[in-house]
Amino acid sequence: MNNQAVFQRYEMKYLITEAQYARLKEKICRYMIDDRYGQSSICNLYFDTPSFLLIRRSIERPVYKEKLRLRSYGVAVPDSTVFIEMKKKYRSVVYKRRINTTEQEAMRYLCGGKQLADTQIAHELDYFLGQYGFPRPTVFLSYERQAFFAKDDSDFRITFDKNILWRNYDLSLCAGIYGQPILHNGQILMEIKTAKAIPLWMTALLSENHIFKTSFSKYGNAYKTIFSAEQKGERYNA
């Protein structure tokens, strides 16, 4: 099985209500079907420098920014398949390089320096880690996701994320799903992901339901809470 993947696309985010979600879901099912993971619990472990350099740069909205995370679908165990993802954004285009391995091997690589297989993406990850002085785990983030892709274009995807939780302790994909909520009650984060323009039918649905694009970062919101506590001389544990 090919354990590498490369994505290049636009990603747009929208904060919507439960009512808007219900109306959208009813309509998009005419054009879209469930993604391969369908409805799933997603766990992410973000890596950063001790000074949170990666996320600090990201929330400044530069022309170029990058992140590193480890992802699992559901709570992992040491031999679960997980995904090491290096995500970069340049002039609104998102580039994602991903390689899968076991949770145990991923942590040995990211935290202990044990080498991965000899592949192009592995070499890019090696360079990334060296450039930032081997980032450490900083924030665990989880959410319940429902994902769809278009019947006539598998590159056009929509995801809905609920119950977004984060914590800055127990930093492991194996430790369970719990933490501090990021969204307000009744809020859902919708993301549109496409390599092309948004289809006209989707543009019409956004307009009809008064849904507007926003700037939103799950990891960025978690970091802002940590930073606010540090400014007060406190340590924040979500």
Secondary structure, 3 states (H helix, E strand, C coil): CCCEEEEEEEEEEEEEEHHHHHHHHHHHCCCEEEEEEEEEEEEEEEEECCCCHHHHHHHCCCCEEEEEEEEEECCCCCCCEEEEEEEEEECCEEEEEEEEEEHHHHHHHHHHCCCCCCCHHHHHHHHHHHHCCCCEEEEEEEEEEEEEEECCEEEEEEEEEEEEEEECCCCCCCCCCCCEECCCCCEEEEEEEECCCCCHHHHHHHHHCCCCCECCCHHHHHHHHHHHHHHCCCCCCC
